[in-house]
Amino acid sequence: MALRALAADLPLLRPERVGEPEVAEQLQGHRVDLGVVVAFGQFLPRRIRELPALGYLINGHASLLPRHRGAAPIQHAILAGDRKTGVSVMRVEREMDAGPVALTRELAIGPDEDAGALATRVAELTADALADALDQIAANRVRFSPQDDSLATYAPKIEREDAALDWSESAEMLARRVRAFAPAPGAFCSLEGEPLRILAARFEAGATLPPPGSVVREDSLSLRIATGNGWLIPLRLQRAGGKPLDTAAFLRGRPIPDGTRLE
């Protein structure tokens, strides 16, 4: 977006801290009518929120509010097993993602869709939703509805440990975790002391006799991993410093013997 603004010779401000007094002064000099925020991680002080001529900012948030307020709604929607997500266009207020909502747009989550693919579709939907909201605001037809705070859930920032695979979890939950963190940072475990990322996987129900984390090899080009409930079948793997590879290609270069325990 910054490159497009520069190419179009539009004014471009890139402050490190949006709360600095000079930022408000610069914005006032541009006689701003309305502010639009998308995926902006800094706290917006009141003098910025109320600076536009209309007196507010709007935000395109990647969830159906009040579900998944916070920094990582796409990942948390997948982790929660949600079948749908979407975009909410809301007014920005002091409390994070708690402002009244002008409109929402829904989107089904594919059963095998990972966070990267879902983020791309959500971004396209966000652009359309914001354009619709701006049309409503320009025509003085917008109606903001308060959120039901009792239904709020939270989607905090993703930390590295969130992507660690705990083999005592069910295979279904582990498959969600793989999808939620693909392609980056990538769900991971440890193979003989080295990190191993699992970037795509499916799960199978069924009893598992080996302890959780045990590798079972039924042929030379595939593997399955015992979990707390069911089997996780990796489809795409990556070792430290290596390229992401389909499981068969990975195993040709780095065999994982039957009975190996993944930490």
C-alpha positions in Angstrom: 0.0 0.0 0.0 2.8 2.4 0.8 4.3 1.8 -2.7 1.0 2.5 -4.3 0.6 5.7 -2.3 4.0 6.9 -3.4 3.4 5.9 -7.0 0.2 8.0 -7.0 1.9 10.9 -5.3 -0.3 10.7 -2.3 0.7 12.1 1.1 2.2 9.2 3.1 2.9 9.2 6.9 4.8 6.3 8.4 5.3 7.2 12.1 6.8 4.7 14.5 4.4 5.7 17.2 1.0 7.0 16.1 0.4 8.5 19.5 3.1 11.2 19.2 1.7 14.8 19.2 3.3 15.6 15.8 1.3 12.8 14.1 -2.0 14.4 15.1 -0.7 17.8 13.9 0.3 16.3 10.5 -3.1 14.6 10.1 -4.9 17.8 11.0 -3.0 19.5 8.2 -4.6 17.2 5.7 -8.1 17.9 6.8 -9.0 14.3 7.2 -12.7 13.4 6.8 -12.5 9.8 8.0 -9.9 7.3 9.1 -9.8 3.6 8.0 -7.7 1.1 10.0 -6.8 -2.4 9.0 -4.5 -4.8 10.9 -3.0 -1.9 12.9 -1.2 -3.1 16.0 -0.8 0.2 17.9 -3.1 1.7 20.4 -4.9 4.7 18.9 -5.3 7.5 21.4 -8.5 9.5 21.6 -7.0 12.5 19.9 -6.4 10.3 16.8 -9.7 8.4 17.0 -11.7 11.6 17.1 -9.5 13.7 14.8 -11.4 13.2 11.4 -14.2 15.7 10.6 -16.7 12.9 11.1 -15.3 12.3 14.6 -14.3 8.6 14.3 -12.2 5.9 12.6 -13.5 2.6 11.2 -11.7 -0.7 11.3 -12.0 -3.8 9.1 -11.5 -6.7 11.6 -11.1 -10.2 10.3 -13.8 -12.0 12.3 -17.5 -11.9 13.0 -17.4 -9.7 16.1 -17.7 -10.1 19.0 -16.1 -13.4 18.3 -12.3 -13.4 18.2 -11.4 -9.9 19.2 -7.7 -9.4 19.1 -4.6 -9.7 17.0 -4.9 -13.2 15.5 -8.6 -13.8 14.7 -7.8 -16.0 11.6 -5.5 -18.4 13.4 -7.9 -18.7 16.4 -10.9 -19.3 14.2 -9.2 -22.3 12.8 -8.0 -23.5 16.2 -11.5 -23.3 17.5 -12.8 -25.4 14.7 -15.1 -22.6 13.4 -16.9 -23.4 10.1 -17.2 -19.8 9.2 -15.5 -16.4 9.8 -15.7 -13.1 8.0 -15.1 -9.4 8.4 -16.7 -6.8 10.7 -16.5 -3.1 9.9 -16.7 -1.3 13.2 -16.0 2.1 14.8 -12.7 2.2 16.6 -13.0 2.8 20.4 -10.6 2.6 23.3 -11.3 -1.0 24.1 -9.8 -3.4 21.5 -12.2 -4.4 18.8 -15.2 -3.6 21.0 -16.7 -0.7 19.0 -20.2 -0.8 17.4 -20.4 -2.6 14.1 -21.6 -1.1 10.8 -21.7 -4.3 8.8 -20.4 -7.8 8.6 -19.6 -10.2 5.7 -19.4 -13.9 6.2 -17.0 -16.5 4.7 -17.0 -20.3 5.0 -13.8 -21.9 6.2 -12.7 -24.8 4.0 -12.2 -28.1 5.9 -8.5 -28.2 4.8 -7.9 -24.5 4.5 -4.8 -23.1 6.3 -4.3 -19.7 7.7 -2.4 -18.4 4.7 -5.1 -19.3 2.2 -7.9 -18.0 4.5 -6.0 -14.7 5.2 -5.9 -14.0 1.4 -9.7 -14.5 1.1 -10.4 -12.5 4.2 -8.2 -9.6 2.9 -10.3 -9.5 -0.4 -13.5 -9.6 1.6 -12.2 -6.8 3.9 -11.6 -4.5 0.9 -15.2 -5.1 -0.4 -16.7 -4.6 3.1 -14.8 -1.4 3.7 -15.9 0.0 0.3 -19.5 -0.8 1.2 -19.2 0.9 4.6 -17.7 4.0 3.0 -20.5 4.2 0.6 -23.0 4.0 3.5 -21.1 6.7 5.4 -20.9 9.0 2.4 -24.7 8.6 1.8 -25.4 9.1 5.6 -27.0 5.7 5.7 -24.6 3.9 8.1 -26.0 2.4 11.3 -23.7 1.2 14.0 -24.9 -1.5 16.3 -23.4 -2.2 19.7 -21.7 -5.6 20.2 -23.0 -8.0 22.8 -20.0 -8.1 25.2 -21.3 -11.3 26.8 -20.6 -13.2 23.6 -17.0 -11.9 23.2 -14.1 -14.3 22.7 -10.5 -13.3 22.4 -7.7 -14.0 19.9 -4.4 -12.9 21.4 -1.2 -12.5 19.5 0.4 -15.7 18.4 3.5 -16.8 20.3 6.0 -19.3 19.2 4.9 -21.9 21.8 1.4 -21.8 20.5 2.7 -23.6 17.3 4.3 -26.5 19.3 2.6 -29.8 18.8 1.6 -31.6 22.0 1.1 -35.2 21.0 -1.2 -35.9 24.0 -3.8 -33.7 22.2 -6.3 -35.4 19.8 -5.4 -35.8 16.1 -8.2 -33.5 15.1 -6.9 -30.7 17.3 -3.4 -31.2 16.1 -4.5 -31.0 12.5 -6.2 -27.7 13.3 -3.0 -26.5 14.9 -1.1 -27.4 11.7 -3.6 -25.5 9.6 -3.7 -22.5 11.9 0.1 -21.9 11.7 0.7 -22.7 8.1 2.6 -21.5 6.2 4.2 -19.4 9.0 5.4 -19.8 11.6 4.6 -23.5 11.1 3.5 -26.0 13.7 6.5 -27.9 14.9 7.9 -30.8 17.0 11.3 -32.2 17.6 12.9 -35.0 15.6 16.1 -36.4 17.3 16.7 -33.0 18.8 16.1 -31.0 15.7 13.0 -28.9 14.9 10.6 -30.4 12.4 7.8 -28.3 11.0 4.6 -30.0 9.8 2.9 -27.6 7.3 0.0 -29.8 6.2 -1.6 -32.8 7.7 -4.9 -34.7 8.0 -6.2 -36.8 10.9 -7.8 -40.2 11.2 -9.9 -41.4 14.1 -9.1 -44.7 15.8 -7.4 -46.3 18.7 -3.6 -45.9 18.9 -1.5 -48.6 20.7 1.9 -46.8 20.5 2.4 -43.9 22.9 1.6 -40.4 21.7 4.3 -39.1 19.4 5.3 -42.5 18.1 5.8 -42.8 14.3 4.3 -45.8 12.5 5.5 -46.6 9.0 3.2 -48.7 6.8 5.2 -48.1 3.6 8.4 -46.2 2.5 6.7 -43.0 1.4 4.3 -42.2 4.2 4.0 -42.1 8.0 1.4 -41.6 10.7 1.9 -40.3 14.2 0.0 -41.6 17.3 -1.7 -38.9 19.3 -3.9 -38.7 22.4 -6.8 -39.7 20.3 -6.4 -40.8 16.7 -3.6 -40.5 14.1 -2.0 -37.4 12.6 -0.9 -38.0 9.0 1.7 -35.4 7.8 1.4 -34.3 4.2 4.1 -31.6 4.1 7.2 -31.4 6.2 10.2 -29.1 6.6 13.4 -29.6 8.5 15.6 -26.7 9.8 17.3 -25.0 6.9 15.5 -27.1 4.4 12.7 -26.6 1.9 9.0 -27.5 2.5 8.5 -31.0 0.9 5.7 -33.4 0.4 6.1 -36.2 2.9 7.2 -38.8 0.3 9.9 -36.5 -1.0 11.0 -35.6 2.5 11.3 -39.2 3.6 13.5 -40.0 0.5 16.0 -37.5 1.8 15.5 -37.9 5.5 14.1 -41.3 6.5 12.2 -41.5 9.8 12.3 -45.1 11.1 9.3 -46.9 12.4 8.9 -46.4 16.1 10.7 -43.0 16.3 9.4 -40.8 19.1 8.7 -37.2 18.2 9.1 -34.8 21.1 
